[in-house]
Amino acid sequence: MDQQAQFPVKFKDKLQAAGNLVVTFVQRFSSSSEETSTETSTDHPTRKQTTSTDNLRTLRPHVEPLTPSPTWTPPDSCASTLQLTDKELSALASVLPTRFRFASWRLAYATQRDGTSLRTLYRHMPTSAAATGAIVLVRDMHGYVFGVFSPVVPKVTQRYYGTGETCVFRLRPDAVVWRWWADNPQRHAVRSDFFLLSTLESFAVGSSTEHCALWLDEELSRGSSGYCDTFGSPCLASEEDFEVAGVEVWVM
């Protein structure tokens, strides 16, 4: 069966709607009409580009391999439903700012435990000001594990939010992090500080003229990932349109 045929029209409509929302933000904040014309260039980077870590690091020095932190040990509560190892969690901790790395981690939401609903995910997010950071982890049906760290806990909003500490990463099959690329020369008039956009209909990370770094539907069953100007990141999943095997949100 053709890969595209596996995704119903409803899902494709949602992706198109998400793309339209990103375009709206682009049009609102583009710095000039000259930049906007560049946005439609056919030279925009796509999934066909190499994803070699070495090549990415040559082009973009903020691409880093993930290595376990020698000073971080997982708390007893770190029982990942995605079956992540302590070594993988430690590698993930190594990319976080110090104030988050050594904070108390708590598994606030997991699809396996709490059900598959974006609304439920939001309801499980803490409202206390003491919880200021979150890691969203996704595993697709082919075993790829990837996600985003945000210094702001996910919330329902119609505007992009977040800070330059936001980063996206992949833990499996390779462990790599892509940090904010503020001076991305290929950003095609898309503002590089579009970090998170979380509505009741979808959860999006980053922006580009064609893709988000990560996009999840309201049922947390399907997603999309592609080249993203915000981080200079390639497709994080096994393929651009993917089925979700599980989602976790850790707060700290």
C-alpha positions as CSV (number, residue, x, y, z in Angstrom):
1,M,0.0,0.0,0.0
2,D,1.2,3.5,-0.8
3,Q,2.5,5.2,2.3
4,Q,0.4,8.3,1.7
5,A,-2.8,6.1,1.4
6,Q,-2.3,5.1,5.0
7,F,-3.3,8.5,6.2
8,P,-7.0,9.5,5.9
9,V,-8.1,12.7,4.3
10,K,-9.1,14.1,7.7
11,F,-5.5,13.9,8.8
12,K,-4.2,15.6,5.7
13,D,-6.8,18.3,6.2
14,K,-5.5,18.9,9.7
15,L,-1.9,19.1,8.4
16,Q,-3.0,21.6,5.8
17,A,-4.9,23.6,8.5
18,A,-1.8,23.6,10.7
19,G,0.3,24.8,7.7
20,N,-2.1,27.6,7.1
21,L,-1.9,28.7,10.7
22,V,1.9,28.9,10.4
23,V,1.6,30.9,7.2
24,T,-0.7,33.3,9.0
25,F,2.0,33.9,11.6
26,V,4.6,34.3,8.9
27,Q,2.6,36.9,7.1
28,R,2.0,38.8,10.3
29,F,5.6,39.0,11.3
30,S,7.6,38.9,8.1
31,S,10.0,41.8,8.1
32,S,9.6,42.9,4.5
33,S,7.7,41.9,1.3
34,E,11.1,41.1,-0.2
35,E,11.6,38.4,2.4
36,T,8.1,37.1,1.9
37,S,8.8,36.5,-1.8
38,T,11.8,34.4,-0.8
39,E,9.5,32.2,1.3
40,T,8.0,30.6,-1.8
41,S,11.4,29.7,-3.3
42,T,11.6,26.1,-4.7
43,D,15.1,25.9,-3.1
44,H,13.7,25.3,0.3
45,P,15.4,22.5,2.2
46,T,13.5,19.2,2.3
47,R,13.6,15.7,3.8
48,K,15.8,14.6,0.9
49,Q,18.8,16.5,2.4
50,T,21.4,14.4,4.3
51,T,20.7,14.0,8.0
52,S,24.3,13.0,8.8
53,T,25.2,14.5,12.1
54,D,28.7,15.3,10.9
55,N,27.4,17.1,7.8
56,L,24.8,19.0,10.0
57,R,27.5,20.1,12.4
58,T,29.6,21.4,9.6
59,L,26.7,23.5,8.4
60,R,25.3,24.3,11.8
61,P,27.5,24.3,14.9
62,H,24.5,24.1,17.3
63,V,23.9,20.5,16.3
64,E,25.3,18.3,19.1
65,P,25.4,14.5,19.8
66,L,23.7,13.5,23.1
67,T,25.9,12.0,25.7
68,P,25.0,10.8,29.2
69,S,25.6,13.4,31.9
70,P,28.2,12.1,34.4
71,T,26.6,14.1,37.3
72,W,22.9,13.3,36.8
73,T,21.1,10.2,38.1
74,P,17.4,9.5,37.5
75,P,15.1,9.8,40.5
76,D,13.0,6.8,41.6
77,S,10.0,8.2,39.8
78,C,11.6,7.9,36.4
79,A,9.7,4.9,35.2
80,S,9.3,5.7,31.5
81,T,6.3,4.1,29.7
82,L,8.4,4.4,26.5
83,Q,10.9,2.0,28.1
84,L,13.7,4.5,28.0
85,T,16.9,3.5,29.8
86,D,18.6,5.5,32.5
87,K,21.4,6.1,30.1
88,E,19.0,7.7,27.5
89,L,17.3,9.8,30.2
90,S,20.8,10.9,31.4
91,A,21.8,11.9,27.8
92,L,18.5,13.9,27.6
93,A,19.2,15.6,30.9
94,S,22.6,16.7,29.6
95,V,21.0,19.2,27.1
96,L,18.9,21.0,29.7
97,P,19.9,24.2,31.4
98,T,21.3,23.5,34.9
99,R,18.2,24.7,36.8
100,F,16.1,22.1,35.0
101,R,18.7,19.3,34.9
102,F,18.9,18.9,38.6
103,A,15.3,19.8,39.4
104,S,12.8,17.1,40.4
105,W,11.5,15.2,37.4
106,R,7.9,13.9,37.3
107,L,6.1,12.0,34.6
108,A,3.0,14.2,34.3
109,Y,1.4,12.5,31.3
110,A,1.7,9.3,29.4
111,T,-0.6,7.9,26.7
112,Q,-0.2,4.4,28.0
113,R,-1.3,5.4,31.4
114,D,-3.7,8.4,30.8
115,G,-5.2,7.8,27.4
116,T,-4.6,9.3,24.0
117,S,-6.0,12.8,24.0
118,L,-4.3,16.2,23.6
119,R,-7.0,17.7,25.9
120,T,-6.1,15.2,28.6
121,L,-2.4,16.0,28.2
122,Y,-3.1,19.7,28.9
123,R,-5.3,18.8,31.9
124,H,-2.3,16.9,33.4
125,M,0.0,19.8,33.1
126,P,0.8,21.5,36.5
127,T,-0.5,25.0,37.0
128,S,2.0,25.8,39.8
129,A,4.6,28.4,39.0
130,A,7.2,26.0,40.5
131,A,6.9,23.7,37.5
132,T,8.4,25.7,34.7
133,G,9.9,23.2,32.3
134,A,8.8,20.2,30.3
135,I,10.1,17.4,28.0
136,V,7.6,16.0,25.4
137,L,8.7,12.6,24.2
138,V,7.2,10.8,21.2
139,R,7.8,7.3,19.9
140,D,6.6,6.3,16.4
141,M,5.6,2.9,15.2
142,H,9.1,2.2,13.8
143,G,10.8,2.7,17.2
144,Y,12.1,6.3,16.6
145,V,12.1,8.3,19.8
146,F,12.3,12.1,19.6
147,G,10.8,15.2,21.1
148,V,11.2,18.7,22.5
149,F,12.4,20.4,25.6
150,S,10.5,23.6,26.5
151,P,11.3,25.9,29.4
152,V,7.6,26.5,29.5
153,V,5.0,23.9,30.4
154,P,2.6,23.1,27.4
155,K,-0.6,25.2,27.6
156,V,-3.6,25.9,25.4
157,T,-3.0,29.1,23.4
158,Q,-3.5,30.5,19.9
159,R,0.0,32.2,19.9
160,Y,3.5,30.9,19.6
161,Y,5.3,30.9,23.0
162,G,8.6,29.7,24.5
163,T,12.2,31.0,24.6
164,G,15.6,30.4,23.0
165,E,16.3,27.6,25.5
166,T,13.8,25.4,23.5
167,C,15.4,22.5,21.6
168,V,14.4,19.4,19.7
169,F,16.1,16.1,19.8
170,R,16.1,12.5,18.7
171,L,17.1,9.7,21.1
172,R,16.6,6.7,18.8
173,P,18.1,5.4,16.6
174,D,20.7,8.1,17.0
175,A,21.0,10.6,19.9
176,V,21.2,14.2,18.6
177,V,20.0,17.6,19.8
178,W,19.2,20.6,17.6
179,R,19.2,23.9,19.5
180,W,17.6,27.2,18.5
181,W,19.2,28.6,15.3
182,A,18.6,32.3,15.8
183,D,20.7,33.3,12.8
184,N,19.6,30.6,10.3
185,P,20.5,32.0,6.9
186,Q,17.9,29.7,5.2
187,R,14.9,30.7,7.2
188,H,13.0,32.1,4.2
189,A,11.3,35.0,6.0
190,V,10.0,32.8,8.8
191,R,10.8,34.3,12.2
192,S,13.2,32.0,14.0
193,D,11.6,32.5,17.4
194,F,8.4,30.5,16.7
195,F,8.9,27.8,19.4
196,L,5.6,26.1,20.5
197,L,2.0,26.5,19.4
198,S,-0.4,24.3,21.3
199,T,-4.1,24.5,20.6
200,L,-6.9,22.1,21.4
201,E,-6.6,20.8,17.8
202,S,-2.9,20.2,17.6
203,F,0.6,20.6,19.2
204,A,3.3,22.1,17.0
205,V,7.0,22.8,17.6
206,G,9.0,25.2,15.5
207,S,8.0,26.6,12.1
208,S,9.0,26.7,8.5
209,T,7.4,27.4,5.1
210,E,6.6,23.7,4.7
211,H,7.0,21.8,8.0
212,C,7.1,22.0,11.8
213,A,9.9,20.2,13.6
214,L,7.1,18.2,15.3
215,W,3.3,18.3,14.8
216,L,0.8,16.0,16.7
217,D,-3.0,15.8,16.1
218,E,-5.6,16.2,18.8
219,E,-5.9,12.4,19.3
220,L,-2.1,12.0,19.7
221,S,-2.4,9.2,17.1
222,R,-0.7,10.7,14.1
223,G,2.0,13.3,13.5
224,S,4.3,15.0,11.1
225,S,7.9,16.1,11.1
226,G,10.2,17.8,8.6
227,Y,12.9,20.3,8.0
228,C,12.4,23.2,10.4
229,D,13.9,26.7,10.1
230,T,13.6,27.4,13.9
231,F,16.2,24.7,14.7
232,G,17.7,23.7,11.3
233,S,16.5,20.2,12.2
234,P,15.6,17.5,9.7
235,C,12.7,15.0,10.0
236,L,13.0,13.7,13.5
237,A,10.7,10.6,13.0
238,S,11.2,7.6,10.8
239,E,9.1,9.4,8.1
240,E,7.5,12.7,7.6
241,D,4.0,11.5,8.2
242,F,4.0,8.9,11.1
243,E,1.8,7.0,13.4
244,V,2.3,7.6,17.2
245,A,3.1,4.6,19.4
246,G,3.3,6.7,22.6
247,V,3.7,10.1,24.1
248,E,5.2,11.2,27.5
249,V,5.5,14.6,29.1
250,W,8.0,15.0,31.9
251,V,7.7,18.2,34.0
252,M,10.3,19.7,36.3
